[in-house]
Amino acid sequence: MDVVRQVLEHRPVASSGSAAPEGVAALRFSVLGPVRVWRGTEALPTGSPQQRGLLTALLLRDGSTATAAELIDALWGDEPPSQGLAAVRTYASRLRKILDPGVLVSESGGYAIRGLPDGSLDLTVALDLVDLAERARADGEPGRARDLLREALALWDGESLSGVPGPYAESQRGRLEEWRLQLIEFRLDMELVQGHHAEVVSELTSLTAAHPLRERLRELLMLALYRSGRQAEALAVYADTRRLLADELGVDPRPELTELQHRILRADPTLAEPAAPEPASPVVPVRPAQLPATVPDFTGHAACVEELGEVLASANGRVMAVAALSGIAGVGKTTLAVHVAHRARREFPDGQLYIDLQGPQARGAEPGTVLGSFLRALGTPDAAIPDSLEDRAALYRSVLNGRRVLVLLDNARDAAQVRPLLPGAEGCAALITSRGNLGDLAGAHLVDVDVLSPAEALRLFTRIVGSERVARERTAALDVVAACGFLPLAIRIAAARMAVRRTWTVSVLAAKLADERRRLDELQAGDLAVKAVFEVVYGQLEPAQARAFRLLGLADGPDISLSAAASVLGRSEDDTEELLEALVDTSMVESAAPGRYRYHDLLRLYARGCAERDEEAPGERAAALSRLLDFYLATAVGVYALERPGDRLIEHLAPTEGDGLVFADRSEARDWLFGEARGLLSAARQAARTGESRKAADLLLAVRDLAESGSEFTRYESVATALLDAAVAAGDERTEGRVRAALAHLYLLVGRFREADHEAGEAVRLGGATGDSWTTGDALNSRGVIALYQNRHGDAEAHLSRAVEYFRALGDRPGEAAALVNLSRVHLATGRTASAIALTRRGIDIHDAMGSALRGANGRYALALALTRSGELDAARACLHEALDVFRDSRQRLWEGMGLFRLAEVDLAARHFAKAAAHAEEALVTLDGIGGEWRRGTVLTVLGHALSELGQTGRAVASWNEALDIYERLNAAEAETVRALLLERQPCRTHGGA
């Protein structure tokens, strides 16, 4: 800030009058880039460079007068022209004609710009934004500070005061550019505070290359690398900086940089990612008179305790405070409410009332009876208590008038039962618990009580069982609380059983709870049982609601959409939504998001038990899951057809009995695919157990984009492996071949080439044996790409040429195009660049003709490789940018990351080393967790080349060392290439390691 305040000595002051005539748009000026003037959206001519220099000098005076001598000095310095004064007057006259009347004024032989409204100069807008950002940082709001800084930096449009001559403009330009760099550092600092360390490494790499002597940027880069788990590179940055400063300036790094190096070397824990601030302690609570005792080992729900404490405290000065807690049975609503009420006792010195309304029971407490009890507790004699409900409610409110009383209404059935019992008097409050949602209770603050966090659950278990027993088997204890679904009642029951059985270890209890079919039976102790509290609510459901609860609990996915649920029940979406919302109101099902629903783990087990016990129709459970699988397959086929027009796969998939969803466009279809990923993969896995492996295998093929994007690799592999086992056990060679083809493609994507080749070879064999032409063609294509990556070019060309002919004979144009594109890469690898380009263009033409944007993007990706080899770097870059747009739009993170990697290679070939390093860093971030270690090694190798060319040899060596470790673990041929790079720079390696 100090740098730019030397440019503007005073902050802008709003004019008391408008400079623009009525009905005329106001003037706007920019200096953060070319010096320009607008009236509204119309750009105004600013004249010659010297005339813009005069305007600049006046704008940066912020309304104060500049004498003619000062302006001459600003424009020409020590060598003004003989007619300098006349020139200044001419420039001023011309400016006055284009500006509003009264803006450019003459006084005391000089000139000034006056009467501009706030926000008319981009520089002053930037200053205001930065002031707000500094205040946000001081207030502990780094996210807001970062957003304000981004807004301020977006005001720059190139170099400040660009094209403006003169010594004055030159000096101010330097100050403004210095300020911009300070703001970038400020913003990056806020990014790090927010935990975005991996994301900023690429930007910091580019900035340090552009400003190698700027130590603050180096410091931020070291911290970002360290927090990203790249300690060796962080230390290499310091080594590179120390060497550069010594060579260029003959100085050592500044103390802050040296101290950061020391902290990294000793793994200072305070360098870890900043944690979110601890929530403020809740207000000191109060103790009601009639409440049950609070449990001494109350644990968790800290946010709810704070929130409810604030609601109850707000009763002072308000008509009435009402808070209603809802949640599934066993979540601890009563325990939480009692705990909160005890803590709030000081706010209600005139009395505390409590009643269990027994809402879940067949006959809950009658409001009239409850009012009689309350009136007696408040000192009303029996003879004065009226008979009717209305009169009792009126007297109750009168008695409470002027008092400050807390009323806890536990286990409410519904809002109608509660309304007569609300105090209605200023200073009073009501705290209500209910298994149902009391959304129709006017003015109530609604709180949905969730299960405990894993840490809270472990703490509760430890308090009951004892720290010594838990400390010896912490992992087993975590398994226990997870098996309890982090439900407080279940944890209390499990811990109570453990506490009275001194010979049990925690592992024994964990093993008992690991059996899902026995889990609910294990969760009972004395008169406490999880199943019993569920049974009470289940018994009150309408028959259609109970059926929906049972059947929807059969699905394995983490949640289920409304449309998928409708398919399970075989009902319309409207009917299904009505049933599900009723279940949400009873807390038997949760609303995960609009149109999505989920079960608590224990409620799901209970629902499945009910389905086994209560489902009368033979085969109804299997039929429900079959309808769900059909729905997913039919909808996925529709998505596939939109994403890959003309692709022949869908002709080879099993027919479905039900219809799927229909989407208006690719974007809507992709939203569905990625939103339903876990649910549909879970349905496919279930099918491996229920005898529908064939449809499930086809579903895997239809949702290949999930695997190819990298987002669902692990789940996809797990499901495919389960289906493979099921197909082999059933002797179903057709399904086995398709699953092996899917696995081959999956392993190919992540560089597991030996496994991929085995699966593809088996798929070719099985496809031929069963007459499954799709499997044969797909596996041939995969075998060719695998051989290419393994540098078996002869095998690769043979497999891919066969695949081209195979697809061509079948009339499968998309398959032919994909094989041609892959064959082009074999030609490229064997020095036939021209034919590689021709083959790729043929493949792209087919994809484009069929409207397959994603596969066309894959073709352009391959074309870019060939163009890079032929030296057509601009064309290669254009192809990659075009492909990247499609990859991002299609949510293909794997291909997005690889596209960025290939851009880095193009930049390297063009000797744009800073850009190459930045693109490689972006690729590493994008590919984090996907694409496999082999691909990470290739990106690190290119990153090392770029860093080496930038003179950052320490980081380069660190990148190559990491790549070498990866290749050696994979026994990959690329290890020799990287090892040779390191041997060439052995001194650097030793230096970096130090």
Rosetta blueprint (number, residue, H / E / L):
1 M L
2 D H
3 V H
4 V H
5 R H
6 Q L
7 V L
8 L L
9 E L
10 H L
11 R L
12 P L
13 V L
14 A L
15 S L
16 S L
17 G L
18 S L
19 A L
20 A L
21 P L
22 E L
23 G L
24 V L
25 A L
26 A L
27 L E
28 R E
29 F E
30 S E
31 V L
32 L L
33 G L
34 P E
35 V L
36 R E
37 V E
38 W E
39 R E
40 G L
41 T L
42 E E
43 A E
44 L E
45 P L
46 T L
47 G L
48 S L
49 P H
50 Q H
51 Q H
52 R H
53 G H
54 L H
55 L H
56 T H
57 A H
58 L H
59 L H
60 L L
61 R L
62 D L
63 G L
64 S L
65 T L
66 A E
67 T E
68 A H
69 A H
70 E H
71 L H
72 I H
73 D H
74 A H
75 L H
76 W H
77 G L
78 D L
79 E L
80 P L
81 P L
82 S L
83 Q L
84 G H
85 L H
86 A H
87 A H
88 V H
89 R H
90 T H
91 Y H
92 A H
93 S H
94 R H
95 L H
96 R H
97 K H
98 I H
99 L L
100 D L
101 P L
102 G L
103 V L
104 L E
105 V E
106 S E
107 E E
108 S L
109 G L
110 G E
111 Y E
112 A E
113 I E
114 R L
115 G L
116 L L
117 P L
118 D L
119 G L
120 S L
121 L E
122 D H
123 L H
124 T H
125 V H
126 A H
127 L H
128 D H
129 L H
130 V H
131 D H
132 L H
133 A H
134 E H
135 R H
136 A H
137 R H
138 A H
139 D L
140 G L
141 E L
142 P H
143 G H
144 R H
145 A H
146 R H
147 D H
148 L H
149 L H
150 R H
151 E H
152 A H
153 L H
154 A L
155 L L
156 W L
157 D L
158 G L
159 E L
160 S L
161 L L
162 S E
163 G L
164 V L
165 P L
166 G L
167 P H
168 Y H
169 A H
170 E H
171 S H
172 Q H
173 R H
174 G H
175 R H
176 L H
177 E H
178 E H
179 W H
180 R H
181 L H
182 Q H
183 L H
184 I H
185 E H
186 F H
187 R H
188 L H
189 D H
190 M H
191 E H
192 L H
193 V H
194 Q L
195 G L
196 H L
197 H H
198 A H
199 E H
200 V H
201 V H
202 S H
203 E H
204 L H
205 T H
206 S H
207 L H
208 T H
209 A H
210 A H
211 H L
212 P L
213 L L
214 R L
215 E H
216 R H
217 L H
218 R H
219 E H
220 L H
221 L H
222 M H
223 L H
224 A H
225 L H
226 Y H
227 R H
228 S L
229 G L
230 R L
231 Q H
232 A H
233 E H
234 A H
235 L H
236 A H
237 V H
238 Y H
239 A H
240 D H
241 T H
242 R H
243 R H
244 L H
245 L H
246 A H
247 D H
248 E H
249 L L
250 G L
251 V L
252 D L
253 P L
254 R L
255 P H
256 E H
257 L H
258 T H
259 E H
260 L H
261 Q H
262 H H
263 R H
264 I H
265 L H
266 R L
267 A L
268 D L
269 P H
270 T H
271 L H
272 A L
273 E L
274 P L
275 A L
276 A L
277 P L
278 E L
279 P L
280 A L
281 S L
282 P L
283 V L
284 V L
285 P L
286 V L
287 R L
288 P L
289 A L
290 Q L
291 L L
292 P L
293 A L
294 T L
295 V L
296 P L
297 D L
298 F L
299 T L
300 G L
301 H L
302 A H
303 A H
304 C H
305 V H
306 E H
307 E H
308 L H
309 G H
310 E H
311 V H
312 L H
313 A H
314 S L
315 A L
316 N L
317 G L
318 R L
319 V L
320 M E
321 A E
322 V E
323 A E
324 A E
325 L E
326 S E
327 G L
328 I L
329 A L
330 G L
331 V L
332 G L
333 K H
334 T H
335 T H
336 L H
337 A H
338 V H
339 H H
340 V H
341 A H
342 H H
343 R H
344 A L
345 R H
346 R H
347 E H
348 F L
349 P L
350 D L
351 G L
352 Q E
353 L E
354 Y E
355 I E
356 D E
357 L L
358 Q L
359 G L
360 P L
361 Q L
362 A L
363 R L
364 G L
365 A L
366 E L
367 P H
368 G H
369 T H
370 V H
371 L H
372 G H
373 S H
374 F H
375 L H
376 R H
377 A H
378 L L
379 G L
380 T L
381 P L
382 D H
383 A H
384 A H
385 I L
386 P L
387 D L
388 S L
389 L H
390 E H
391 D H
392 R H
393 A H
394 A H
395 L H
396 Y H
397 R H
398 S H
399 V H
400 L H
401 N L
402 G L
403 R L
404 R L
405 V L
406 L E
407 V E
408 L E
409 L E
410 D E
411 N E
412 A E
413 R L
414 D L
415 A H
416 A H
417 Q H
418 V H
419 R H
420 P H
421 L H
422 L L
423 P L
424 G L
425 A L
426 E L
427 G L
428 C E
429 A E
430 A E
431 L E
432 I E
433 T E
434 S E
435 R L
436 G L
437 N L
438 L L
439 G L
440 D L
441 L L
442 A L
443 G L
444 A L
445 H E
446 L E
447 V E
448 D E
449 V L
450 D L
451 V L
452 L L
453 S L
454 P H
455 A H
456 E H
457 A H
458 L H
459 R H
460 L H
461 F H
462 T H
463 R H
464 I H
465 V H
466 G L
467 S H
468 E H
469 R H
470 V H
471 A H
472 R H
473 E L
474 R H
475 T H
476 A H
477 A H
478 L H
479 D H
480 V H
481 V H
482 A H
483 A H
484 C L
485 G L
486 F L
487 L L
488 P H
489 L H
490 A H
491 I H
492 R H
493 I H
494 A H
495 A H
496 A H
497 R H
498 M H
499 A H
500 V L
501 R L
502 R L
503 T L
504 W L
505 T L
506 V H
507 S H
508 V H
509 L H
510 A H
511 A H
512 K H
513 L H
514 A H
515 D L
516 E H
517 R H
518 R H
519 R H
520 L H
521 D H
522 E H
523 L L
524 Q E
525 A E
526 G L
527 D L
528 L E
529 A E
530 V H
531 K H
532 A H
533 V H
534 F H
535 E H
536 V H
537 V H
538 Y H
539 G L
540 Q L
541 L L
542 E L
543 P H
544 A H
545 Q H
546 A H
547 R H
548 A H
549 F H
550 R H
551 L H
552 L H
553 G L
554 L L
555 A L
556 D L
557 G L
558 P L
559 D L
560 I E
561 S E
562 L H
563 S H
564 A H
565 A H
566 A H
567 S H
568 V H
569 L H
570 G L
571 R L
572 S L
573 E H
574 D H
575 D H
576 T H
577 E H
578 E H
579 L H
580 L H
581 E H
582 A H
583 L H
584 V H
585 D H
586 T L
587 S L
588 M L
589 V L
590 E E
591 S E
592 A E
593 A E
594 P L
595 G L
596 R E
597 Y E
598 R E
599 Y L
600 H L
601 D H
602 L H
603 L H
604 R H
605 L H
606 Y H
607 A H
608 R H
609 G H
610 C H
611 A H
612 E H
613 R H
614 D H
615 E L
616 E L
617 A L
618 P L
619 G L
620 E H
621 R H
622 A H
623 A H
624 A H
625 L H
626 S H
627 R H
628 L H
629 L H
630 D H
631 F H
632 Y H
633 L H
634 A H
635 T H
636 A H
637 V H
638 G H
639 V H
640 Y H
641 A H
642 L H
643 E H
644 R L
645 P L
646 G L
647 D L
648 R H
649 L H
650 I H
651 E H
652 H H
653 L L
654 A L
655 P L
656 T L
657 E L
658 G L
659 D L
660 G L
661 L L
662 V L
663 F L
664 A L
665 D L
666 R H
667 S H
668 E H
669 A H
670 R H
671 D H
672 W H
673 L H
674 F H
675 G H
676 E L
677 A H
678 R H
679 G H
680 L H
681 L H
682 S H
683 A H
684 A H
685 R H
686 Q H
687 A H
688 A H
689 R H
690 T H
691 G L
692 E L
693 S H
694 R H
695 K H
696 A H
697 A H
698 D H
699 L H
700 L H
701 L H
702 A H
703 V L
704 R H
705 D H
706 L H
707 A H
708 E H
709 S H
710 G L
711 S L
712 E L
713 F H
714 T H
715 R H
716 Y H
717 E H
718 S H
719 V H
720 A H
721 T H
722 A H
723 L H
724 L H
725 D H
726 A H
727 A H
728 V H
729 A H
730 A H
731 G L
732 D L
733 E H
734 R H
735 T H
736 E H
737 G H
738 R H
739 V H
740 R H
741 A H
742 A H
743 L H
744 A H
745 H H
746 L H
747 Y H
748 L H
749 L H
750 V L
751 G L
752 R L
753 F H
754 R H
755 E H
756 A H
757 D H
758 H H
759 E H
760 A H
761 G H
762 E H
763 A H
764 V H
765 R H
766 L H
767 G H
768 G H
769 A H
770 T H
771 G L
772 D L
773 S H
774 W H
775 T H
776 T H
777 G H
778 D H
779 A H
780 L H
781 N H
782 S H
783 R H
784 G H
785 V H
786 I H
787 A H
788 L H
789 Y H
790 Q L
791 N L
792 R L
793 H H
794 G H
795 D H
796 A H
797 E H
798 A H
799 H H
800 L H
801 S H
802 R H
803 A H
804 V H
805 E H
806 Y H
807 F H
808 R H
809 A H
810 L H
811 G L
812 D L
813 R H
814 P H
815 G H
816 E H
817 A H
818 A H
819 A H
820 L H
821 V H
822 N H
823 L H
824 S H
825 R H
826 V H
827 H H
828 L H
829 A H
830 T L
831 G L
832 R L
833 T H
834 A H
835 S H
836 A H
837 I H
838 A H
839 L H
840 T H
841 R H
842 R H
843 G H
844 I H
845 D H
846 I H
847 H H
848 D H
849 A H
850 M H
851 G L
852 S L
853 A H
854 L H
855 R H
856 G H
857 A H
858 N H
859 G H
860 R H
861 Y H
862 A H
863 L H
864 A H
865 L H
866 A H
867 L H
868 T H
869 R H
870 S L
871 G L
872 E L
873 L H
874 D H
875 A H
876 A H
877 R H
878 A H
879 C H
880 L H
881 H H
882 E H
883 A H
884 L H
885 D H
886 V H
887 F H
888 R H
889 D H
890 S L
891 R L
892 Q L
893 R H
894 L H
895 W H
896 E H
897 G H
898 M H
899 G H
900 L H
901 F H
902 R H
903 L H
904 A H
905 E H
906 V H
907 D H
908 L H
909 A H
910 A L
911 R L
912 H L
913 F H
914 A H
915 K H
916 A H
917 A H
918 A H
919 H H
920 A H
921 E H
922 E H
923 A H
924 L H
925 V H
926 T H
927 L L
928 D L
929 G L
930 I L
931 G L
932 G H
933 E H
934 W H
935 R H
936 R H
937 G H
938 T H
939 V H
940 L H
941 T H
942 V H
943 L H
944 G H
945 H H
946 A H
947 L H
948 S H
949 E H
950 L L
951 G L
952 Q L
953 T H
954 G H
955 R H
956 A H
957 V H
958 A H
959 S H
960 W H
961 N H
962 E H
963 A H
964 L H
965 D H
966 I H
967 Y H
968 E H
969 R H
970 L H
971 N L
972 A L
973 A L
974 E H
975 A H
976 E H
977 T H
978 V H
979 R H
980 A H
981 L H
982 L H
983 L H
984 E H
985 R L
986 Q H
987 P H
988 C H
989 R H
990 T H
991 H H
992 G H
993 G H
994 A L
